[in-house]
Amino acid sequence: MPEDFKQNAAFKDAVKEGIAEWLNQQFAAFGRWTFYGLLSLAMGGLVYFALVGLGWKK
């Protein structure tokens, strides 16, 4: 790549936009997995407390 092309403002903007889109996708995927992880922990806790309430012993 020629040196003057790298310094072009349009090139810099395109790279910034591409990186921003990629980061948004990564954060969205992380958020989805975090939500499902917390939801599964909460459901596991509810099942545990229900079983303990019904007389299940450790």
PDB file of N, CA, C and O in Angstrom, chain B, residues numbered from 101:
ATOM      1  N   MET B 101       0.837  -1.177   0.000  1.00  0.00           N
ATOM      2  CA  MET B 101       0.000   0.000   0.000  1.00  0.00           C
ATOM      3  C   MET B 101       0.883   1.240   0.000  1.00  0.00           C
ATOM      4  O   MET B 101       1.841   1.332   0.767  1.00  0.00           O
ATOM      5  N   PRO B 102       0.561   2.170  -0.845  1.00  0.00           N
ATOM      6  CA  PRO B 102       1.341   3.411  -0.844  1.00  0.00           C
ATOM      7  C   PRO B 102       1.156   4.154   0.475  1.00  0.00           C
ATOM      8  O   PRO B 102       0.105   4.073   1.111  1.00  0.00           O
ATOM      9  N   GLU B 103       2.184   4.866   0.865  1.00  0.00           N
ATOM     10  CA  GLU B 103       2.191   5.583   2.135  1.00  0.00           C
ATOM     11  C   GLU B 103       1.103   6.663   2.182  1.00  0.00           C
ATOM     12  O   GLU B 103       0.480   6.869   3.223  1.00  0.00           O
ATOM     13  N   ASP B 104       0.872   7.358   1.048  1.00  0.00           N
ATOM     14  CA  ASP B 104      -0.134   8.418   1.044  1.00  0.00           C
ATOM     15  C   ASP B 104      -1.549   7.863   1.188  1.00  0.00           C
ATOM     16  O   ASP B 104      -2.429   8.562   1.690  1.00  0.00           O
ATOM     17  N   PHE B 105      -1.788   6.621   0.759  1.00  0.00           N
ATOM     18  CA  PHE B 105      -3.109   6.012   0.902  1.00  0.00           C
ATOM     19  C   PHE B 105      -3.416   5.728   2.371  1.00  0.00           C
ATOM     20  O   PHE B 105      -4.557   5.875   2.809  1.00  0.00           O
ATOM     21  N   LYS B 106      -2.402   5.324   3.125  1.00  0.00           N
ATOM     22  CA  LYS B 106      -2.603   5.055   4.552  1.00  0.00           C
ATOM     23  C   LYS B 106      -2.946   6.324   5.306  1.00  0.00           C
ATOM     24  O   LYS B 106      -3.660   6.280   6.308  1.00  0.00           O
ATOM     25  N   GLN B 107      -2.454   7.429   4.844  1.00  0.00           N
ATOM     26  CA  GLN B 107      -2.704   8.695   5.519  1.00  0.00           C
ATOM     27  C   GLN B 107      -4.041   9.316   5.104  1.00  0.00           C
ATOM     28  O   GLN B 107      -4.453  10.339   5.651  1.00  0.00           O
ATOM     29  N   ASN B 108      -4.693   8.709   4.163  1.00  0.00           N
ATOM     30  CA  ASN B 108      -5.953   9.240   3.662  1.00  0.00           C
ATOM     31  C   ASN B 108      -7.019   9.188   4.759  1.00  0.00           C
ATOM     32  O   ASN B 108      -7.148   8.178   5.451  1.00  0.00           O
ATOM     33  N   ALA B 109      -7.765  10.250   4.917  1.00  0.00           N
ATOM     34  CA  ALA B 109      -8.797  10.326   5.951  1.00  0.00           C
ATOM     35  C   ALA B 109      -9.902   9.299   5.718  1.00  0.00           C
ATOM     36  O   ALA B 109     -10.452   8.757   6.677  1.00  0.00           O
ATOM     37  N   ALA B 110     -10.228   9.029   4.473  1.00  0.00           N
ATOM     38  CA  ALA B 110     -11.268   8.046   4.178  1.00  0.00           C
ATOM     39  C   ALA B 110     -10.835   6.651   4.611  1.00  0.00           C
ATOM     40  O   ALA B 110     -11.640   5.877   5.128  1.00  0.00           O
ATOM     41  N   PHE B 111      -9.560   6.334   4.397  1.00  0.00           N
ATOM     42  CA  PHE B 111      -9.030   5.035   4.818  1.00  0.00           C
ATOM     43  C   PHE B 111      -9.102   4.897   6.337  1.00  0.00           C
ATOM     44  O   PHE B 111      -9.511   3.858   6.854  1.00  0.00           O
ATOM     45  N   LYS B 112      -8.705   5.944   7.039  1.00  0.00           N
ATOM     46  CA  LYS B 112      -8.743   5.919   8.503  1.00  0.00           C
ATOM     47  C   LYS B 112     -10.173   5.767   9.013  1.00  0.00           C
ATOM     48  O   LYS B 112     -10.430   5.012   9.950  1.00  0.00           O
ATOM     49  N   ASP B 113     -11.101   6.492   8.388  1.00  0.00           N
ATOM     50  CA  ASP B 113     -12.499   6.384   8.797  1.00  0.00           C
ATOM     51  C   ASP B 113     -13.047   4.985   8.548  1.00  0.00           C
ATOM     52  O   ASP B 113     -13.792   4.457   9.373  1.00  0.00           O
ATOM     53  N   ALA B 114     -12.687   4.382   7.424  1.00  0.00           N
ATOM     54  CA  ALA B 114     -13.161   3.033   7.120  1.00  0.00           C
ATOM     55  C   ALA B 114     -12.616   2.022   8.127  1.00  0.00           C
ATOM     56  O   ALA B 114     -13.340   1.128   8.565  1.00  0.00           O
ATOM     57  N   VAL B 115     -11.363   2.161   8.489  1.00  0.00           N
ATOM     58  CA  VAL B 115     -10.767   1.255   9.475  1.00  0.00           C
ATOM     59  C   VAL B 115     -11.434   1.446  10.836  1.00  0.00           C
ATOM     60  O   VAL B 115     -11.745   0.466  11.511  1.00  0.00           O
ATOM     61  N   LYS B 116     -11.654   2.683  11.242  1.00  0.00           N
ATOM     62  CA  LYS B 116     -12.312   2.951  12.525  1.00  0.00           C
ATOM     63  C   LYS B 116     -13.722   2.372  12.545  1.00  0.00           C
ATOM     64  O   LYS B 116     -14.143   1.790  13.546  1.00  0.00           O
ATOM     65  N   GLU B 117     -14.450   2.529  11.447  1.00  0.00           N
ATOM     66  CA  GLU B 117     -15.811   2.006  11.377  1.00  0.00           C
ATOM     67  C   GLU B 117     -15.818   0.478  11.432  1.00  0.00           C
ATOM     68  O   GLU B 117     -16.655  -0.118  12.109  1.00  0.00           O
ATOM     69  N   GLY B 118     -14.896  -0.144  10.727  1.00  0.00           N
ATOM     70  CA  GLY B 118     -14.800  -1.602  10.747  1.00  0.00           C
ATOM     71  C   GLY B 118     -14.470  -2.136  12.125  1.00  0.00           C
ATOM     72  O   GLY B 118     -15.055  -3.125  12.567  1.00  0.00           O
ATOM     73  N   ILE B 119     -13.542  -1.495  12.804  1.00  0.00           N
ATOM     74  CA  ILE B 119     -13.179  -1.924  14.159  1.00  0.00           C
ATOM     75  C   ILE B 119     -14.354  -1.712  15.112  1.00  0.00           C
ATOM     76  O   ILE B 119     -14.620  -2.561  15.962  1.00  0.00           O
ATOM     77  N   ALA B 120     -15.054  -0.594  14.979  1.00  0.00           N
ATOM     78  CA  ALA B 120     -16.200  -0.317  15.847  1.00  0.00           C
ATOM     79  C   ALA B 120     -17.298  -1.354  15.645  1.00  0.00           C
ATOM     80  O   ALA B 120     -17.894  -1.817  16.618  1.00  0.00           O
ATOM     81  N   GLU B 121     -17.576  -1.725  14.395  1.00  0.00           N
ATOM     82  CA  GLU B 121     -18.598  -2.745  14.129  1.00  0.00           C
ATOM     83  C   GLU B 121     -18.194  -4.090  14.718  1.00  0.00           C
ATOM     84  O   GLU B 121     -19.022  -4.788  15.305  1.00  0.00           O
ATOM     85  N   TRP B 122     -16.933  -4.454  14.566  1.00  0.00           N
ATOM     86  CA  TRP B 122     -16.457  -5.728  15.093  1.00  0.00           C
ATOM     87  C   TRP B 122     -16.565  -5.744  16.617  1.00  0.00           C
ATOM     88  O   TRP B 122     -17.005  -6.737  17.198  1.00  0.00           O
ATOM     89  N   LEU B 123     -16.164  -4.648  17.268  1.00  0.00           N
ATOM     90  CA  LEU B 123     -16.255  -4.580  18.724  1.00  0.00           C
ATOM     91  C   LEU B 123     -17.697  -4.647  19.197  1.00  0.00           C
ATOM     92  O   LEU B 123     -17.983  -5.289  20.208  1.00  0.00           O
ATOM     93  N   ASN B 124     -18.615  -3.991  18.483  1.00  0.00           N
ATOM     94  CA  ASN B 124     -20.029  -4.047  18.850  1.00  0.00           C
ATOM     95  C   ASN B 124     -20.551  -5.476  18.775  1.00  0.00           C
ATOM     96  O   ASN B 124     -21.323  -5.892  19.639  1.00  0.00           O
ATOM     97  N   GLN B 125     -20.146  -6.233  17.761  1.00  0.00           N
ATOM     98  CA  GLN B 125     -20.557  -7.629  17.640  1.00  0.00           C
ATOM     99  C   GLN B 125     -20.001  -8.458  18.791  1.00  0.00           C
ATOM    100  O   GLN B 125     -20.703  -9.306  19.343  1.00  0.00           O
ATOM    101  N   GLN B 126     -18.754  -8.220  19.152  1.00  0.00           N
ATOM    102  CA  GLN B 126     -18.137  -8.982  20.236  1.00  0.00           C
ATOM    103  C   GLN B 126     -18.805  -8.672  21.574  1.00  0.00           C
ATOM    104  O   GLN B 126     -19.054  -9.585  22.361  1.00  0.00           O
ATOM    105  N   PHE B 127     -19.096  -7.408  21.842  1.00  0.00           N
ATOM    106  CA  PHE B 127     -19.764  -7.047  23.086  1.00  0.00           C
ATOM    107  C   PHE B 127     -21.191  -7.597  23.119  1.00  0.00           C
ATOM    108  O   PHE B 127     -21.668  -8.009  24.176  1.00  0.00           O
ATOM    109  N   ALA B 128     -21.873  -7.607  21.976  1.00  0.00           N
ATOM    110  CA  ALA B 128     -23.224  -8.163  21.935  1.00  0.00           C
ATOM    111  C   ALA B 128     -23.195  -9.655  22.230  1.00  0.00           C
ATOM    112  O   ALA B 128     -24.044 -10.152  22.970  1.00  0.00           O
ATOM    113  N   ALA B 129     -22.243 -10.371  21.670  1.00  0.00           N
ATOM    114  CA  ALA B 129     -22.133 -11.812  21.930  1.00  0.00           C
ATOM    115  C   ALA B 129     -21.783 -12.058  23.388  1.00  0.00           C
ATOM    116  O   ALA B 129     -22.345 -12.965  24.002  1.00  0.00           O
ATOM    117  N   PHE B 130     -20.873 -11.281  23.961  1.00  0.00           N
ATOM    118  CA  PHE B 130     -20.498 -11.443  25.360  1.00  0.00           C
ATOM    119  C   PHE B 130     -21.698 -11.172  26.262  1.00  0.00           C
ATOM    120  O   PHE B 130     -21.927 -11.904  27.225  1.00  0.00           O
ATOM    121  N   GLY B 131     -22.454 -10.141  25.961  1.00  0.00           N
ATOM    122  CA  GLY B 131     -23.631  -9.800  26.755  1.00  0.00           C
ATOM    123  C   GLY B 131     -24.678 -10.893  26.721  1.00  0.00           C
ATOM    124  O   GLY B 131     -25.296 -11.193  27.742  1.00  0.00           O
ATOM    125  N   ARG B 132     -24.883 -11.491  25.561  1.00  0.00           N
ATOM    126  CA  ARG B 132     -25.858 -12.570  25.432  1.00  0.00           C
ATOM    127  C   ARG B 132     -25.442 -13.761  26.268  1.00  0.00           C
ATOM    128  O   ARG B 132     -26.266 -14.331  26.982  1.00  0.00           O
ATOM    129  N   TRP B 133     -24.165 -14.152  26.194  1.00  0.00           N
ATOM    130  CA  TRP B 133     -23.683 -15.301  26.975  1.00  0.00           C
ATOM    131  C   TRP B 133     -23.701 -14.990  28.463  1.00  0.00           C
ATOM    132  O   TRP B 133     -23.995 -15.871  29.271  1.00  0.00           O
ATOM    133  N   THR B 134     -23.396 -13.769  28.836  1.00  0.00           N
ATOM    134  CA  THR B 134     -23.431 -13.386  30.244  1.00  0.00           C
ATOM    135  C   THR B 134     -24.862 -13.455  30.771  1.00  0.00           C
ATOM    136  O   THR B 134     -25.099 -13.950  31.873  1.00  0.00           O
ATOM    137  N   PHE B 135     -25.806 -12.960  29.988  1.00  0.00           N
ATOM    138  CA  PHE B 135     -27.214 -13.006  30.395  1.00  0.00           C
ATOM    139  C   PHE B 135     -27.676 -14.442  30.579  1.00  0.00           C
ATOM    140  O   PHE B 135     -28.297 -14.767  31.591  1.00  0.00           O
ATOM    141  N   TYR B 136     -27.380 -15.306  29.612  1.00  0.00           N
ATOM    142  CA  TYR B 136     -27.802 -16.706  29.721  1.00  0.00           C
ATOM    143  C   TYR B 136     -27.103 -17.409  30.879  1.00  0.00           C
ATOM    144  O   TYR B 136     -27.698 -18.267  31.530  1.00  0.00           O
ATOM    145  N   GLY B 137     -25.861 -17.057  31.137  1.00  0.00           N
ATOM    146  CA  GLY B 137     -25.149 -17.639  32.269  1.00  0.00           C
ATOM    147  C   GLY B 137     -25.776 -17.251  33.595  1.00  0.00           C
ATOM    148  O   GLY B 137     -25.971 -18.098  34.468  1.00  0.00           O
ATOM    149  N   LEU B 138     -26.093 -15.971  33.747  1.00  0.00           N
ATOM    150  CA  LEU B 138     -26.746 -15.516  34.980  1.00  0.00           C
ATOM    151  C   LEU B 138     -28.136 -16.112  35.132  1.00  0.00           C
ATOM    152  O   LEU B 138     -28.551 -16.461  36.237  1.00  0.00           O
ATOM    153  N   LEU B 139     -28.849 -16.229  34.031  1.00  0.00           N
ATOM    154  CA  LEU B 139     -30.179 -16.827  34.070  1.00  0.00           C
ATOM    155  C   LEU B 139     -30.112 -18.286  34.502  1.00  0.00           C
ATOM    156  O   LEU B 139     -30.934 -18.732  35.302  1.00  0.00           O
ATOM    157  N   SER B 140     -29.146 -19.032  33.983  1.00  0.00           N
ATOM    158  CA  SER B 140     -29.019 -20.443  34.371  1.00  0.00           C
ATOM    159  C   SER B 140     -28.604 -20.577  35.833  1.00  0.00           C
ATOM    160  O   SER B 140     -29.066 -21.492  36.514  1.00  0.00           O
ATOM    161  N   LEU B 141     -27.742 -19.687  36.333  1.00  0.00           N
ATOM    162  CA  LEU B 141     -27.392 -19.706  37.756  1.00  0.00           C
ATOM    163  C   LEU B 141     -28.609 -19.420  38.633  1.00  0.00           C
ATOM    164  O   LEU B 141     -28.799 -20.068  39.662  1.00  0.00           O
ATOM    165  N   ALA B 142     -29.423 -18.462  38.233  1.00  0.00           N
ATOM    166  CA  ALA B 142     -30.621 -18.127  39.001  1.00  0.00           C
ATOM    167  C   ALA B 142     -31.600 -19.300  39.022  1.00  0.00           C
ATOM    168  O   ALA B 142     -32.183 -19.606  40.062  1.00  0.00           O
ATOM    169  N   MET B 143     -31.778 -19.951  37.881  1.00  0.00           N
ATOM    170  CA  MET B 143     -32.698 -21.097  37.837  1.00  0.00           C
ATOM    171  C   MET B 143     -32.160 -22.248  38.675  1.00  0.00           C
ATOM    172  O   MET B 143     -32.923 -22.933  39.357  1.00  0.00           O
ATOM    173  N   GLY B 144     -30.849 -22.464  38.629  1.00  0.00           N
ATOM    174  CA  GLY B 144     -30.248 -23.501  39.468  1.00  0.00           C
ATOM    175  C   GLY B 144     -30.443 -23.201  40.940  1.00  0.00           C
ATOM    176  O   GLY B 144     -30.713 -24.108  41.727  1.00  0.00           O
ATOM    177  N   GLY B 145     -30.311 -21.941  41.323  1.00  0.00           N
ATOM    178  CA  GLY B 145     -30.551 -21.546  42.706  1.00  0.00           C
ATOM    179  C   GLY B 145     -31.987 -21.773  43.125  1.00  0.00           C
ATOM    180  O   GLY B 145     -32.244 -22.237  44.236  1.00  0.00           O
ATOM    181  N   LEU B 146     -32.927 -21.453  42.249  1.00  0.00           N
ATOM    182  CA  LEU B 146     -34.337 -21.686  42.559  1.00  0.00           C
ATOM    183  C   LEU B 146     -34.630 -23.175  42.741  1.00  0.00           C
ATOM    184  O   LEU B 146     -35.363 -23.554  43.654  1.00  0.00           O
ATOM    185  N   VAL B 147     -34.074 -24.002  41.897  1.00  0.00           N
ATOM    186  CA  VAL B 147     -34.274 -25.451  42.022  1.00  0.00           C
ATOM    187  C   VAL B 147     -33.671 -25.945  43.332  1.00  0.00           C
ATOM    188  O   VAL B 147     -34.283 -26.751  44.032  1.00  0.00           O
ATOM    189  N   TYR B 148     -32.488 -25.471  43.663  1.00  0.00           N
ATOM    190  CA  TYR B 148     -31.844 -25.879  44.910  1.00  0.00           C
ATOM    191  C   TYR B 148     -32.707 -25.494  46.118  1.00  0.00           C
ATOM    192  O   TYR B 148     -32.949 -26.320  46.998  1.00  0.00           O
ATOM    193  N   PHE B 149     -33.169 -24.241  46.157  1.00  0.00           N
ATOM    194  CA  PHE B 149     -33.986 -23.814  47.291  1.00  0.00           C
ATOM    195  C   PHE B 149     -35.321 -24.551  47.340  1.00  0.00           C
ATOM    196  O   PHE B 149     -35.829 -24.827  48.427  1.00  0.00           O
ATOM    197  N   ALA B 150     -35.894 -24.874  46.192  1.00  0.00           N
ATOM    198  CA  ALA B 150     -37.131 -25.648  46.175  1.00  0.00           C
ATOM    199  C   ALA B 150     -36.888 -27.034  46.744  1.00  0.00           C
ATOM    200  O   ALA B 150     -37.696 -27.530  47.529  1.00  0.00           O
ATOM    201  N   LEU B 151     -35.784 -27.669  46.361  1.00  0.00           N
ATOM    202  CA  LEU B 151     -35.485 -28.998  46.876  1.00  0.00           C
ATOM    203  C   LEU B 151     -35.189 -28.971  48.370  1.00  0.00           C
ATOM    204  O   LEU B 151     -35.634 -29.850  49.108  1.00  0.00           O
ATOM    205  N   VAL B 152     -34.443 -27.969  48.819  1.00  0.00           N
ATOM    206  CA  VAL B 152     -34.155 -27.856  50.258  1.00  0.00           C
ATOM    207  C   VAL B 152     -35.452 -27.609  51.028  1.00  0.00           C
ATOM    208  O   VAL B 152     -35.638 -28.149  52.118  1.00  0.00           O
ATOM    209  N   GLY B 153     -36.340 -26.803  50.471  1.00  0.00           N
ATOM    210  CA  GLY B 153     -37.624 -26.534  51.120  1.00  0.00           C
ATOM    211  C   GLY B 153     -38.496 -27.766  51.202  1.00  0.00           C
ATOM    212  O   GLY B 153     -39.343 -27.859  52.090  1.00  0.00           O
ATOM    213  N   LEU B 154     -38.310 -28.718  50.295  1.00  0.00           N
ATOM    214  CA  LEU B 154     -39.107 -29.937  50.309  1.00  0.00           C
ATOM    215  C   LEU B 154     -38.437 -31.062  51.110  1.00  0.00           C
ATOM    216  O   LEU B 154     -38.919 -32.195  51.112  1.00  0.00           O
ATOM    217  N   GLY B 155     -37.339 -30.749  51.780  1.00  0.00           N
ATOM    218  CA  GLY B 155     -36.713 -31.718  52.651  1.00  0.00           C
ATOM    219  C   GLY B 155     -35.495 -32.424  52.088  1.00  0.00           C
ATOM    220  O   GLY B 155     -35.017 -33.378  52.703  1.00  0.00           O
ATOM    221  N   TRP B 156     -34.982 -32.007  50.968  1.00  0.00           N
ATOM    222  CA  TRP B 156     -33.782 -32.629  50.401  1.00  0.00           C
ATOM    223  C   TRP B 156     -32.582 -32.217  51.208  1.00  0.00           C
ATOM    224  O   TRP B 156     -32.417 -31.036  51.513  1.00  0.00           O
ATOM    225  N   LYS B 157     -31.743 -33.161  51.562  1.00  0.00           N
ATOM    226  CA  LYS B 157     -30.557 -32.854  52.365  1.00  0.00           C
ATOM    227  C   LYS B 157     -29.311 -32.971  51.506  1.00  0.00           C
ATOM    228  O   LYS B 157     -29.256 -33.765  50.567  1.00  0.00           O
ATOM    229  N   LYS B 158     -28.320 -32.171  51.842  1.00  0.00           N
ATOM    230  CA  LYS B 158     -27.069 -32.180  51.075  1.00  0.00           C
ATOM    231  C   LYS B 158     -26.353 -33.494  51.236  1.00  0.00           C
ATOM    232  O   LYS B 158     -25.280 -33.686  50.663  1.00  0.00           O
TER     233      LYS B 158
END
